Every structure is written in structure tokens, then in C-alpha cells.
Amino acid sequence: MRIPLAIAILAISLMPAVPVRAENERSLSIAAEGASPPWTGTDENGQLYGFDIDVGRDLCRRMKIECTFVAQDWDGIIPALSVGKFDVIMSGMSITEKRKQSIAFSHPYAGGFNQFVVRKDLGMAPSDTQEKLDLSTIGGREKAVIERLRGALSGMAIGVLRSSNSEAVLKDLFGDVVTIRSYDSQDNMQLDLAAGRIDGGLADYFTWRDFLKTPDGSIASFFGPGLSGRLWGPGVGAGVRKDDVALLRMLNEAIDAAIADGTIKVLSLKWFDADISPVASK
């Protein structure tokens, strides 16, 4: 039996639209910087590894999508996503209002905090390195700690990752008392710190922790409290293009499931020796 052309066209027009990325394509490319372990690193064979990579693989398994991982420099990672170079960013990226103007974010899949390090030869007492300071609201205690930090760091050259939230916080709270040196990668900042070309740096605590255990990193130590909130936002999420609505929904469902069954906790203990799942970070 032949179906009249008009009826066939009408039937096709009434079919629900299927999001190309989420339903038809069974592959996904995920970008990571590959230079900030244990979030993401690059091994001797040029392969990406780390917490974000393991989480990404688990999410793809849950979504039943084949995934590939690609390395991308940090300061160009959002523009590269926007022009379609890859589909998702998973690289320890904090969810912030500024970034949400350009891309969409999944639910948080990790927490964390930032901290200063300084060279040991400067002879500075480490002070309150075990304390945590949430800068979401700056009251009397927060102002007092910031002023102490400003006084201690005054006149120093402080390194920070370019285009990061740490750079924005450093400029906002300390830009008038320190010389800011912005770097294209964590590796290059660490090289300058080890060589004595900068006095200290501000970055993710866990990235510093791993570096300080190395011979090059032994010349520095943590300084001041762990910092969170403010421009660092509510946690780390996966970034996608704003029009990838179906993909975002699938990622959120997979992340929620990975948190609920304890997978995120297991992976964070593997890579950080600490539970940085969103539940534990609250």
C-alpha cells in the first residue's frame, strides 16, 4: 500500500524533534587542560589522566555514549568549546556567574578550595593553613583574615593561572599590594616558583599539594587558610554549549546518579585522598 505524499510529509512533521547530540550521536569529545593533576594530567605517552577523566568515563558509561578525551590549553578552553572544537569541558572548572554568560554548566560533581603557597626561603610562618575561609559573605572575621594576608603578602610577586577564578580573586582582593604574574599553565607557574622568579602563588589546594611533594615543590609551603566561595562559585561542573540542552540533561542525570551511589566519593578518595563530592563539600 502506497502512502500519499502529503500524508507522509504531515506524519514526519508531527514526529517529535530528536536532539542530535543526545539521541542520534553515540560519541562525545571531552576537553581537559591536562596540566593540573590530580584533576587532570598528561602522562609520558601524551594520554590524559586524573579525577576529571575517570569521572568523565563513568558519566559516559551511564549515558551509554562513547567518549574521547582531548587536551586543550586553559585560557582558550571556553572559546574552543563555543566554536565546536569539542562537546564538553571537564577540567576542574568552577561554576561561576561570569562563565555562565558564555556556556552552560551541569550540576556540581566536586567541591574544593584554593590556597596560597610561598617560598620557604622567605622565612614566613605558615599561620592558619588548616583553617577554611568561605568568601561568599565577607564579614568581620573574613575582613580580618584578608587584611592579615594582605599585610603578609605585600610587595610579593604572586603567580596565578590566567583566566582562572583565582586570578580574578587575586586581582580583586590583593591586586593593589602584590605584583600579579599570570601563567598559561600550572606547570609554568610551578617552574617559576621553583626557580625563584615568583615568591608564591594562588591555585587549587590539591594541585599544590601534589606539587609540594615533589623535589621542585619542596622549596615552598602552604600559607594562610583555604579559600572558597566568592568568584569560585558553588563547585566544579561540566561545561557545555548553551544550546546543547539534551546533553546537559543527560549529564545532570548521570552526575546525580554517580553522587547518589558513591562513585564520585570513591573517585575523589582515589585521586585526592579526600572526599570532595558535593555532598561532603557542603
Buried (B, 14 or more C-beta within 10 A) or exposed (E): EEEEEEEEEEEEEEEEEEBEBBEEEEEBBBBBBBBBBBBBBBEEEEEBBBBBBBBBBBBBBBBEBEBEBBBBBBBEBBEBBEEEBBBBBBBBBBBBEEBBEEBBBBBBBBBBBBBBBBBEEEEBEEBBBEEEBBBEEBEEEBEEBBEBBBEBBEEBBBBBBBBBBBBBBBBEBBBEBBEBBBBBBBBBBBBBBBEEEBBBBBBBBBBBBBBBEEEEBEBBBBBBBBBBBBBBBBBBBBBBBEEBBBBBEBBBBBBBBBBEEEBBBBBBBEBBEBBBBBEBBE
